[in-house]
Amino acid sequence: MKPIVIYGAGGAGKVVKQFILDINSQQPQWDILGYVVTDLADLGPRDSVEEVLGDEEWLSRQPAGLSVALGIGTPGIGKIISERLRTNIPGLQYPNIVDPNVIMSFGVKMGIGNLIGPWFIVGPETTMGDFNFLNCSSVIGHDVRMGSYCVINPGGSIGGGVEMGDSVLVAPNASIMQYKKIGSEATITAGAVVNRDVPDGASVVGIRVRMKL
Ligand SMILES: CC(C)(COP(=O)(O)OP(=O)(O)OC[C@H]1O[C@@H](n2cnc3c(N)ncnc32)[C@H](O)[C@@H]1OP(=O)(O)O)[C@@H](O)C(=O)NCCC(=O)NCCS
């Protein structure tokens, strides 16, 4: 079994631990050593404190080749941490963690460090960069182009041919209609329905319905 640590001891870290346990339940693959955090002094009652191994200084003392999964649910923070780790501790590895209950279509291409949870459907010929966190029960349609560091939370629905930049948050039950372009660092808030392009850094809210006569 390969040793792996989860960066982040909060809710997202727990979710990632479950993805890895799901993989192990099909075929034992990963030895989960525990969690690593940025600052031990910031640990709170919602964190899995007993399973925390240490901080980045602890990580820097581990043998080269240790695998890390980023359990970070905020796109901007995930980007900062992954860039810092890759610069300061070059020997770490970032496997793609794909839950066995994911439906992965043909022709999907992805970089490194992507985390994909149960009941997620990734449509045909979709591409994604690195360190995306695709939480459970969501759908990406066909031919989607996704950058890096994006977070899609449960119930998110990304239509076919959508183009997403980096560090996009898709909050629970938000829908992006087909072929729309979503700029980097955009926030698609919970339940929003996106029927037009969204510029970089924008936050979009709500759904507008009207009678079609
Ligand atoms: C993205 C999000 C965090 C925005 O929160 P925020 O920036 O703090 O927004 P605020 O609370 O300041 O709200 C600003 C306004 O937008 C409204 N608003 C915020 N989110 C909204 C939503 N999803 N739908 C409708 N209106 C919303 C607020 O009611 C408020 O309106 P007001 O000014 O008239 O009172 C929030 O909308 C969201 O989607 N949360 C879920 C995040 C998530 O993915 N969680 C993980 C679950 S697994």
The ligand as a Gaussian input file, in Angstrom:
#p B3LYP/6-31G(d) Opt

LIG

0 1
 C      -20.917000      31.724000      -2.608000
 C      -21.578000      32.093000      -1.291000
 C      -20.639000      31.607000      -0.166000
 C      -21.770000      33.602000      -1.283000
 O      -21.773000      34.047000       0.005000
 P      -21.386000      35.564000       0.326000
 O      -20.435000      36.146000      -0.668000
 O      -20.988000      35.563000       1.741000
 O      -22.677000      36.290000       0.058000
 P      -23.442000      37.119000       1.134000
 O      -23.869000      36.213000       2.229000
 O      -22.621000      38.326000       1.474000
 O      -24.731000      37.556000       0.343000
 C      -24.754000      38.651000      -0.523000
 C      -26.169000      38.722000      -1.048000
 O      -26.364000      37.640000      -1.975000
 C      -27.434000      36.815000      -1.518000
 N      -27.036000      35.445000      -1.758000
 C      -25.896000      34.821000      -1.394000
 N      -25.880000      33.584000      -1.848000
 C      -27.038000      33.401000      -2.520000
 C      -27.592000      32.314000      -3.229000
 N      -26.924000      31.169000      -3.343000
 N      -28.772000      32.488000      -3.835000
 C      -29.451000      33.651000      -3.728000
 N      -28.977000      34.729000      -3.071000
 C      -27.784000      34.592000      -2.469000
 C      -27.566000      37.094000      -0.028000
 O      -28.873000      36.818000       0.426000
 C      -27.230000      38.555000       0.012000
 O      -28.346000      39.308000      -0.437000
 P      -28.710000      40.695000       0.270000
 O      -27.522000      41.594000       0.062000
 O      -29.928000      41.141000      -0.462000
 O      -28.941000      40.375000       1.714000
 C      -22.926000      31.424000      -1.100000
 O      -23.872000      31.960000      -1.977000
 C      -22.873000      29.944000      -1.428000
 O      -23.120000      29.540000      -2.537000
 N      -22.547000      29.145000      -0.410000
 C      -22.296000      27.725000      -0.581000
 C      -20.801000      27.531000      -0.707000
 C      -20.440000      26.097000      -0.844000
 O      -20.128000      25.637000      -1.934000
 N      -20.436000      25.387000       0.263000
 C      -19.978000      24.015000       0.308000
 C      -21.084000      23.035000       0.491000
 S      -20.542000      21.399000       0.322000

